[in-house]
Amino acid sequence: MKIDDIRALAKIMKENGLTSLKIDEDGVIIELGREPSQKAVIVPAEAPQAQTAAAAEAPADVVTESPPDEADTVTVTAPMVGMFYSAPNPKDKPYVTVGAKVKAGDILCIIEAMKLMNEITSEVDGTIESIFVGNEHVVEFGQPLFCIRRD
């Protein structure tokens, strides 16, 4: 494998939010890794909202309508591709529910990517207005996860 191939793989990792990659090509093993991003990406509420099949199959406690079109709300989006977990383990209560008050730094969910558990935290104080993803659904990079109304 040439250095240009490795650079191309590193670029793909960065673009897709991957933190590690392992390739075995004819007995030559190449492993690439980078530090995971643990901050949630915040997009203004007026950004277009993508609906996925996972959102359509969301459980009853998940609100799937679009967030209010107001300046005092923020939409937290997935900073990477992975599996969405609303709680630290299946027997625990979710980190947040609709109507819950959150402070900046509070854990909203976990996204598992490449066997790494990435805590997604709130960057604002506010109230959870909407949850767009159901527990154990796959999320895409940039997919809306939560709508938070600022306090």
ROMI-183145 format. One record per residue: residue number from 1; residue in three letters; x, y, z of N, C-alpha, C in turn. Coordinates in steps of 0.001 Angstrom, whole numbers. Example, Ala and Ser with C-alpha at 12.3 -4.5 7.8 and 13.67 -1.06 7.14 Angstrom:
BEGIN
@seq 1 type ALA nx 13190 ny -5690 nz 7800 cax 12300 cay -4500 caz 7800 cx 13200 cy -3300 cz 7800
@seq 2 type SER nx 12850 ny -2250 nz 7080 cax 13670 cay -1060 caz 7140 cx 12900 cy 30 cz 7870
This chain:
BEGIN
@seq 1 type MET nx 851 ny -1177 nz 0 cax 0 cay 0 caz 0 cx 895 cy 1237 cz 0
@seq 2 type LYS nx 521 ny 2226 nz -786 cax 1314 cay 3433 caz -936 cx 856 cy 4497 cz 58
@seq 3 type ILE nx 1729 ny 5468 nz 315 cax 1442 cay 6538 caz 1260 cx 196 cy 7327 cz 848
@seq 4 type ASP nx -17 ny 7513 nz -462 cax -1209 cay 8213 caz -941 cx -2486 cy 7442 cz -578
@seq 5 type ASP nx -2418 ny 6109 nz -612 cax -3560 cay 5279 caz -221 cx -3868 cy 5469 cz 1260
@seq 6 type ILE nx -2819 ny 5522 nz 2078 cax -2993 cay 5701 caz 3515 cx -3577 cy 7084 cz 3808
@seq 7 type ARG nx -3084 ny 8104 nz 3101 cax -3642 cay 9455 caz 3272 cx -5125 cy 9488 cz 2891
@seq 8 type ALA nx -5476 ny 8797 nz 1816 cax -6873 cay 8748 caz 1387 cx -7738 cy 8070 cz 2455
@seq 9 type LEU nx -7223 ny 7005 nz 3059 cax -7963 cay 6325 caz 4134 cx -8128 cy 7236 cz 5350
@seq 10 type ALA nx -7074 ny 7978 nz 5697 cax -7149 cay 8906 caz 6823 cx -8195 cy 9985 cz 6554
@seq 11 type LYS nx -8262 ny 10461 nz 5326 cax -9253 cay 11482 caz 4956 cx -10663 cy 10910 cz 5078
@seq 12 type ILE nx -10868 ny 9701 nz 4618 cax -12177 cay 9044 caz 4729 cx -12568 cy 8885 cz 6195
@seq 13 type MET nx -11602 ny 8500 nz 7039 cax -11881 cay 8367 caz 8479 cx -12371 cy 9687 cz 9046
@seq 14 type LYS nx -11660 ny 10766 nz 8738 cax -12009 cay 12080 caz 9271 cx -13380 cy 12521 cz 8785
@seq 15 type GLU nx -13655 ny 12361 nz 7492 cax -14931 cay 12775 caz 6913 cx -16119 cy 12015 cz 7500
@seq 16 type ASN nx -15904 ny 10763 nz 7913 cax -16989 cay 9927 caz 8423 cx -16991 cy 9792 cz 9934
@seq 17 type GLY nx -16119 ny 10513 nz 10621 cax -16096 cay 10480 caz 12073 cx -15570 cy 9181 cz 12665
@seq 18 type LEU nx -14814 ny 8417 nz 11907 cax -14265 cay 7158 caz 12412 cx -13035 cy 7440 cz 13260
@seq 19 type THR nx -12861 ny 6663 nz 14327 cax -11715 cay 6856 caz 15207 cx -10634 cy 5805 cz 14998
@seq 20 type SER nx -10970 ny 4702 nz 14344 cax -9945 cay 3705 caz 14049 cx -10344 cy 2900 cz 12813
@seq 21 type LEU nx -9339 ny 2340 nz 12169 cax -9549 cay 1557 caz 10960 cx -8442 cy 518 cz 10876
@seq 22 type LYS nx -8807 ny -713 nz 10547 cax -7830 cay -1787 caz 10418 cx -8061 cy -2468 cz 9074
@seq 23 type ILE nx -6996 ny -2599 nz 8290 cax -7098 cay -3225 caz 6977 cx -6055 cy -4329 cz 6899
@seq 24 type ASP nx -6483 ny -5507 nz 6450 cax -5587 cay -6641 caz 6232 cx -5604 cy -6933 cz 4737
@seq 25 type GLU nx -4526 ny -6584 nz 4076 cax -4442 cay -6758 caz 2632 cx -3280 cy -7680 cz 2309
@seq 26 type ASP nx -3579 ny -8896 nz 1928 cax -2560 cay -9891 caz 1573 cx -1542 cy -10094 cz 2692
@seq 27 type GLY nx -2017 ny -10159 nz 3927 cax -1138 cay -10398 caz 5065 cx -473 cy -9162 cz 5628
@seq 28 type VAL nx -599 ny -8032 nz 4963 cax -55 cay -6773 caz 5471 cx -1185 cy -6064 cz 6209
@seq 29 type ILE nx -987 ny -5841 nz 7503 cax -2025 cay -5218 caz 8326 cx -1674 cy -3758 cz 8567
@seq 30 type ILE nx -2637 ny -2896 nz 8278 cax -2466 cay -1462 caz 8513 cx -3571 cy -1027 cz 9469
@seq 31 type GLU nx -3164 ny -398 nz 10563 cax -4122 cay 121 caz 11535 cx -3938 cy 1628 cz 11643
@seq 32 type LEU nx -5030 ny 2351 nz 11507 cax -5022 cay 3803 caz 11648 cx -5917 cy 4171 cz 12823
@seq 33 type GLY nx -5548 ny 5208 nz 13566 cax -6373 cay 5653 caz 14688 cx -6209 cy 7145 cz 14893
@seq 34 type ARG nx -7233 ny 7745 nz 15497 cax -7184 cay 9160 caz 15844 cx -8039 cy 9358 cz 17078
@seq 35 type GLU nx -7844 ny 10482 nz 17754 cax -8595 cay 10781 caz 18957 cx -10065 cy 11007 cz 18614
@seq 36 type PRO nx -10994 ny 10406 nz 19386 cax -12411 cay 10614 caz 19102 cx -12853 cy 12016 cz 19500
@seq 37 type SER nx -13793 ny 12545 nz 18750 cax -14410 cay 13830 caz 19084 cx -15567 cy 13541 cz 20012
@seq 38 type GLN nx -15564 ny 14123 nz 21209 cax -16619 cay 13823 caz 22167 cx -17592 cy 14962 cz 22355
@seq 39 type LYS nx -17414 ny 16037 nz 21613 cax -18335 cay 17156 caz 21715 cx -19424 cy 17003 cz 20671
@seq 40 type ALA nx -20634 ny 17324 nz 21044 cax -21742 cay 17294 caz 20110 cx -21659 cy 18506 cz 19196
@seq 41 type VAL nx -22087 ny 18322 nz 17988 cax -22144 cay 19424 caz 17039 cx -23489 cy 20106 cz 17214
@seq 42 type ILE nx -23489 ny 21422 nz 17360 cax -24735 cay 22152 caz 17533 cx -25015 cy 22938 cz 16272
@seq 43 type VAL nx -26232 ny 22753 nz 15755 cax -26656 cay 23409 caz 14535 cx -27875 cy 24251 cz 14871
@seq 44 type PRO nx -28008 ny 25456 nz 14327 cax -29208 cay 26253 caz 14573 cx -30463 cy 25470 cz 14204
@seq 45 type ALA nx -31558 ny 25711 nz 14926 cax -32787 cay 24960 caz 14733 cx -33355 cy 25103 cz 13329
@seq 46 type GLU nx -33032 ny 26186 nz 12616 cax -33578 cay 26371 caz 11287 cx -32887 cy 25522 cz 10219
@seq 47 type ALA nx -31870 ny 24750 nz 10588 cax -31206 cay 23869 caz 9627 cx -32182 cy 22788 cz 9187
@seq 48 type PRO nx -32081 ny 22289 nz 7946 cax -32983 cay 21244 caz 7473 cx -32840 cy 19992 cz 8319
@seq 49 type GLN nx -33943 ny 19347 nz 8562 cax -33959 cay 18154 caz 9406 cx -34105 cy 16913 cz 8530
@seq 50 type ALA nx -33197 ny 15951 nz 8692 cax -33254 cay 14712 caz 7925 cx -34060 cy 13683 cz 8705
@seq 51 type GLN nx -34996 ny 13063 nz 8061 cax -35764 cay 11987 caz 8683 cx -35203 cy 10666 cz 8184
@seq 52 type THR nx -35019 ny 9717 nz 9078 cax -34474 cay 8416 caz 8692 cx -35470 cy 7332 cz 9016
@seq 53 type ALA nx -35196 ny 6146 nz 8510 cax -36052 cay 5005 caz 8831 cx -36013 cy 4737 cz 10321
@seq 54 type ALA nx -34860 ny 4955 nz 10964 cax -34748 cay 4748 caz 12411 cx -35682 cy 5693 cz 13154
@seq 55 type ALA nx -35783 ny 6942 nz 12721 cax -36672 cay 7898 caz 13372 cx -38122 cy 7493 cz 13162
@seq 56 type ALA nx -38438 ny 6928 nz 12010 cax -39807 cay 6513 caz 11740 cx -40226 cy 5348 cz 12630
@seq 57 type GLU nx -39265 ny 4533 nz 13051 cax -39557 cay 3383 caz 13891 cx -39302 cy 3669 cz 15365
@seq 58 type ALA nx -39156 ny 4924 nz 15744 cax -38796 cay 5302 caz 17106 cx -39884 cy 4907 cz 18088
@seq 59 type PRO nx -39506 ny 4553 nz 19330 cax -40488 cay 4201 caz 20337 cx -41343 cy 5408 cz 20722
@seq 60 type ALA nx -42395 ny 5152 nz 21501 cax -43392 cay 6176 caz 21834 cx -42800 cy 7380 cz 22559
@seq 61 type ASP nx -41724 ny 7223 nz 23344 cax -41182 cay 8350 caz 24092 cx -40297 cy 9257 cz 23239
@seq 62 type VAL nx -40137 ny 8924 nz 21972 cax -39320 cay 9732 caz 21085 cx -40228 cy 10612 cz 20245
@seq 63 type VAL nx -39952 ny 11916 nz 20252 cax -40726 cay 12865 caz 19467 cx -40025 cy 13045 cz 18135
@seq 64 type THR nx -40748 ny 12880 nz 17035 cax -40100 cay 12934 caz 15730 cx -40487 cy 14139 cz 14889
@seq 65 type GLU nx -41307 ny 15046 nz 15403 cax -41617 cay 16221 caz 14583 cx -40420 cy 17159 cz 14561
@seq 66 type SER nx -40427 ny 18078 nz 13614 cax -39331 cay 19037 caz 13495 cx -39316 cy 19965 cz 14694
@seq 67 type PRO nx -38134 ny 20433 nz 15099 cax -38044 cay 21343 caz 16233 cx -38634 cy 22693 cz 15884
@seq 68 type PRO nx -39014 ny 23477 nz 16905 cax -39544 cay 24803 caz 16636 cx -38529 cy 25628 cz 15856
@seq 69 type ASP nx -39027 ny 26509 nz 15011 cax -38163 cay 27326 caz 14160 cx -37862 cy 28639 cz 14865
@seq 70 type GLU nx -37186 ny 28556 nz 16025 cax -36928 cay 29745 caz 16828 cx -35446 cy 29839 cz 17167
@seq 71 type ALA nx -34994 ny 31056 nz 17432 cax -33581 cay 31283 caz 17731 cx -33183 cy 30756 cz 19108
@seq 72 type ASP nx -34142 ny 30542 nz 20005 cax -33790 cay 30090 caz 21351 cx -33734 cy 28572 cz 21478
@seq 73 type THR nx -33686 ny 27856 nz 20349 cax -33509 cay 26409 caz 20379 cx -32256 cy 26034 cz 19603
@seq 74 type VAL nx -31650 ny 24931 nz 19999 cax -30508 cay 24382 caz 19268 cx -30779 cy 22913 cz 18987
@seq 75 type THR nx -30261 ny 22441 nz 17893 cax -30384 cay 21037 caz 17540 cx -29014 cy 20396 cz 17718
@seq 76 type VAL nx -28962 ny 19352 nz 18529 cax -27725 cay 18597 caz 18730 cx -27715 cy 17493 cz 17681
@seq 77 type THR nx -26652 ny 17446 nz 16901 cax -26550 cay 16448 caz 15843 cx -25441 cy 15447 cz 16156
@seq 78 type ALA nx -25514 ny 14306 nz 15508 cax -24517 cay 13250 caz 15716 cx -23169 cy 13685 cz 15139
@seq 79 type PRO nx -22114 ny 13663 nz 15959 cax -20797 cay 14040 caz 15456 cx -20080 cy 12902 cz 14735
@seq 80 type MET nx -20740 ny 11740 nz 14638 cax -20117 cay 10569 caz 14019 cx -21200 cy 9558 cz 13661
@seq 81 type VAL nx -20833 ny 8571 nz 12905 cax -21697 cay 7444 caz 12588 cx -21559 cy 6432 cz 13720
@seq 82 type GLY nx -22666 ny 5857 nz 14165 cax -22570 cay 4845 caz 15208 cx -23922 cy 4425 cz 15739
@seq 83 type MET nx -23895 ny 3686 nz 16840 cax -25107 cay 3193 caz 17496 cx -25465 cy 4140 cz 18638
@seq 84 type PHE nx -26707 ny 4610 nz 18653 cax -27208 cay 5551 caz 19655 cx -27706 cy 4776 cz 20870
@seq 85 type TYR nx -27225 ny 5163 nz 22053 cax -27709 cay 4582 caz 23301 cx -28203 cy 5717 cz 24193
@seq 86 type SER nx -29433 ny 5600 nz 24669 cax -30015 cay 6646 caz 25504 cx -29650 cy 6489 cz 26978
@seq 87 type ALA nx -29059 ny 5356 nz 27357 cax -28694 cay 5085 caz 28751 cx -27355 cy 4358 cz 28786
@seq 88 type PRO nx -26677 ny 4379 nz 29954 cax -25374 cay 3700 caz 30036 cx -25458 cy 2189 cz 29870
@seq 89 type ASN nx -26584 ny 1593 nz 30252 cax -26815 cay 178 caz 29985 cx -28318 cy -55 cz 29904
@seq 90 type PRO nx -28750 ny -1183 nz 29345 cax -30174 cay -1406 caz 29084 cx -31084 cy -1344 cz 30314
@seq 91 type LYS nx -30562 ny -1608 nz 31501 cax -31391 cay -1615 caz 32710 cx -31529 cy -236 cz 33351
@seq 92 type ASP nx -30707 ny 726 nz 32932 cax -30730 cay 2069 caz 33508 cx -31752 cy 2958 cz 32809
@seq 93 type LYS nx -32131 ny 4025 nz 33521 cax -33013 cay 5027 caz 32935 cx -32233 cy 5814 cz 31888
@seq 94 type PRO nx -32931 ny 6391 nz 30891 cax -32244 cay 7213 caz 29888 cx -31580 cy 8424 cz 30543
@seq 95 type TYR nx -30518 ny 8908 nz 29914 cax -29850 cay 10114 caz 30414 cx -30824 cy 11283 cz 30448
@seq 96 type VAL nx -31605 ny 11450 nz 29368 cax -32573 cay 12546 caz 29296 cx -33868 cy 12053 cz 28661
@seq 97 type THR nx -34954 ny 12755 nz 28967 cax -36248 cay 12510 caz 28350 cx -36811 cy 13858 cz 27920
@seq 98 type VAL nx -37856 ny 13845 nz 27118 cax -38493 cay 15091 caz 26707 cx -38990 cy 15814 cz 27953
@seq 99 type GLY nx -38667 ny 17092 nz 28052 cax -39054 cay 17904 caz 29205 cx -37986 cy 17997 cz 30280
@seq 100 type ALA nx -36928 ny 17202 nz 30166 cax -35862 cay 17204 caz 31176 cx -35032 cy 18485 cz 31065
@seq 101 type LYS nx -34615 ny 19009 nz 32202 cax -33724 cay 20166 caz 32250 cx -32290 cy 19654 cz 32154
@seq 102 type VAL nx -31480 ny 20311 nz 31333 cax -30068 cay 19941 caz 31202 cx -29200 cy 21176 cz 31384
@seq 103 type LYS nx -28001 ny 20943 nz 31839 cax -26979 cay 21984 caz 31979 cx -25881 cy 21690 cz 30967
@seq 104 type ALA nx -25141 ny 22708 nz 30584 cax -24000 cay 22507 caz 29698 cx -23065 cy 21485 cz 30347
@seq 105 type GLY nx -22659 ny 20485 nz 29595 cax -21787 cay 19440 caz 30112 cx -22516 cy 18173 cz 30520
@seq 106 type ASP nx -23853 ny 18221 nz 30662 cax -24625 cay 17021 caz 31001 cx -24583 cy 16032 cz 29840
@seq 107 type ILE nx -24501 ny 14750 nz 30159 cax -24507 cay 13707 caz 29138 cx -25921 cy 13556 cz 28592
@seq 108 type LEU nx -26043 ny 13573 nz 27274 cax -27341 cay 13402 caz 26619 cx -27538 cy 11965 cz 26147
@seq 109 type CYS nx -26461 ny 11350 nz 25656 cax -26532 cay 9993 caz 25132 cx -25115 cy 9476 cz 24925
@seq 110 type ILE nx -25029 ny 8258 nz 24432 cax -23749 cay 7662 caz 24049 cx -23882 cy 7221 cz 22603
@seq 111 type ILE nx -22836 ny 7452 nz 21827 cax -22785 cay 6893 caz 20478 cx -21588 cy 5953 cz 20437
@seq 112 type GLU nx -21876 ny 4691 nz 20133 cax -20813 cay 3695 caz 20015 cx -20323 cy 3683 cz 18578
@seq 113 type ALA nx -19030 ny 3900 nz 18410 cax -18415 cay 3864 caz 17085 cx -17123 cy 3067 cz 17191
@seq 114 type MET nx -17019 ny 2018 nz 16427 cax -15814 cay 1186 caz 16405 cx -15461 cy 682 cz 17812
@seq 115 type LYS nx -16462 ny 245 nz 18545 cax -16306 cay -298 caz 19906 cx -15872 cy 740 cz 20936
@seq 116 type LEU nx -15919 ny 2029 nz 20571 cax -15628 cay 3100 caz 21513 cx -16927 cy 3773 cz 21900
@seq 117 type MET nx -17126 ny 3983 nz 23192 cax -18323 cay 4652 caz 23692 cx -18030 cy 6151 cz 23816
@seq 118 type ASN nx -18709 ny 6960 nz 23035 cax -18510 cay 8401 caz 22998 cx -19685 cy 9098 cz 23668
@seq 119 type GLU nx -19426 ny 9772 nz 24783 cax -20486 cay 10496 caz 25477 cx -20762 cy 11798 cz 24732
@seq 120 type ILE nx -22020 ny 12035 nz 24410 cax -22425 cay 13268 caz 23746 cx -23026 cy 14161 cz 24824
@seq 121 type THR nx -22461 ny 15352 nz 24985 cax -22888 cay 16241 caz 26062 cx -23571 cy 17486 cz 25507
@seq 122 type SER nx -24360 ny 18112 nz 26362 cax -25031 cay 19358 caz 26000 cx -24032 cy 20499 cz 26092
@seq 123 type GLU nx -24120 ny 21422 nz 25164 cax -23273 cay 22607 caz 25221 cx -24051 cy 23823 cz 25708
@seq 124 type VAL nx -25345 ny 23624 nz 26017 cax -26184 cay 24729 caz 26482 cx -27015 cy 24283 cz 27676
@seq 125 type ASP nx -27451 ny 25258 nz 28482 cax -28435 cay 24997 caz 29532 cx -29802 cy 25099 cz 28878
@seq 126 type GLY nx -30704 ny 24190 nz 29226 cax -32031 cay 24276 caz 28633 cx -32909 cy 23093 cz 28972
@seq 127 type THR nx -33964 ny 22943 nz 28174 cax -34949 cay 21885 caz 28342 cx -35003 cy 21065 cz 27057
@seq 128 type ILE nx -35027 ny 19746 nz 27203 cax -35118 cay 18867 caz 26036 cx -36518 cy 19017 cz 25440
@seq 129 type GLU nx -36567 ny 19539 nz 24214 cax -37844 cay 19735 caz 23510 cx -38225 cy 18492 cz 22710
@seq 130 type SER nx -37240 ny 17881 nz 22068 cax -37499 cay 16733 caz 21198 cx -36315 cy 15782 cz 21224
@seq 131 type ILE nx -36630 ny 14499 nz 21064 cax -35615 cay 13461 caz 20879 cx -35962 cy 12792 cz 19560
@seq 132 type PHE nx -35035 ny 12812 nz 18615 cax -35318 cay 12352 caz 17268 cx -34899 cy 10918 cz 16986
@seq 133 type VAL nx -34216 ny 10256 nz 17920 cax -33665 cay 8925 caz 17673 cx -34082 cy 7981 cz 18793
@seq 134 type GLY nx -34415 ny 6760 nz 18431 cax -34749 cay 5741 caz 19412 cx -33508 cy 5014 cz 19898
@seq 135 type ASN nx -33595 ny 4452 nz 21090 cax -32481 cay 3705 caz 21666 cx -32068 cy 2563 cz 20743
@seq 136 type GLU nx -30765 ny 2379 nz 20623 cax -30147 cay 1315 caz 19836 cx -30426 cy 1430 cz 18343
@seq 137 type HIS nx -30621 ny 2656 nz 17863 cax -30738 cay 2895 caz 16426 cx -29402 cy 3419 cz 15903
@seq 138 type VAL nx -29101 ny 3099 nz 14674 cax -27885 cay 3597 caz 14036 cx -28117 cy 5051 cz 13638
@seq 139 type VAL nx -27123 ny 5900 nz 13910 cax -27206 cay 7304 caz 13515 cx -26105 cy 7619 cz 12507
@seq 140 type GLU nx -26379 ny 8591 nz 11670 cax -25439 cay 9047 caz 10654 cx -24794 cy 10349 cz 11107
@seq 141 type PHE nx -23654 ny 10667 nz 10554 cax -22989 cay 11928 caz 10844 cx -23933 cy 13079 cz 10491
@seq 142 type GLY nx -24098 ny 14022 nz 11423 cax -24943 cay 15189 caz 11186 cx -26428 cy 14962 cz 11405
@seq 143 type GLN nx -26833 ny 13748 nz 11739 cax -28257 cay 13462 caz 11960 cx -28720 cy 14144 cz 13246
@seq 144 type PRO nx -29876 ny 14811 nz 13235 cax -30396 cay 15442 caz 14453 cx -30673 cy 14389 cz 15533
@seq 145 type LEU nx -30252 ny 14679 nz 16754 cax -30493 cay 13795 caz 17894 cx -31483 cy 14411 cz 18874
@seq 146 type PHE nx -31238 ny 15671 nz 19242 cax -32050 cay 16360 caz 20256 cx -32312 cy 17796 cz 19830
@seq 147 type CYS nx -33431 ny 18335 nz 20288 cax -33698 cay 19755 caz 20187 cx -33769 cy 20266 cz 21637
@seq 148 type ILE nx -32980 ny 21289 nz 21945 cax -32938 cay 21839 caz 23301 cx -33365 cy 23303 cz 23231
@seq 149 type ARG nx -34340 ny 23655 nz 24077 cax -34751 cay 25063 caz 24207 cx -33890 cy 25681 cz 25306
@seq 150 type ARG nx -33178 ny 26747 nz 24940 cax -32302 cay 27415 caz 25899 cx -33114 cy 28002 cz 27051
@seq 151 type ASP nx -32516 ny 27962 nz 28244 cax -33150 cay 28602 caz 29415 cx -32779 cy 30051 cz 29483
